[in-house]
Amino acid sequence: MAYRSGTYVAFHANETTEPTESDIKYYNLLKAWDKSDTFDFKFVDSHEKSSTVRDSSKRATLEKVLKERMRNSRNMILIIGKTTKEDTDWVPLEISYAVDTCEIPIIAAYPGYNYILAPSKLSDIWPSALKTRINNESAHVIHIPFREKAITCAIDQFTHSNYPKGGGMGWYNEETYSKWGYK
């Protein structure tokens, strides 16, 4: 098995290359936080660690590269926006491969929230691949807001060898959110 040091980021591209019209804007924000001196956020981006592919690459080539990136990852950030569950292509593949084959924890990050204290209340926006794996207890998931301190803590804390407590329904408590200034 390869050395697993990266964080794989999955999001719904909404079949567009326009960054403002898809959740790629959140992936780009992660990269901006990483490069900024203003934030303490640092991560090893699995997408930067392997060969580059273009949107015009054949599906088999794209799938092979994405799977390689996941195999080299210690965890996955799954950005769950309002349209993520509509993705029937790449997001389900990424979730199933990450959980079923790579056995890496998922950091489910929800834009637009300050805290997540009851993840089950968000189940109506989960992609079916995630919902199935939470329900059959094969996924290890921490549910957090898409906020810098929460993501930093989850990336540092949860890996292929240290899963979130609560199986697929992990979350941070109110005290933690208060400490971060989110509540």
Secondary structure, DSSP 8 states (H G I E B T S, - for coil): -----EEEEE---TT---GGGSTHHHHHHHHHHHH-SS------BGGGSS----TTS-HHHHHHHHHHHHHTEEEEEEE--TTGGG--SHHHHHHHIIIIIS---EEEEETT-S--S-GGGGGGGS-HHHHHHHHTT---EEEEES-HHHHHHHHHH-BTTB--TTTT-EE--HHHHHHHT--
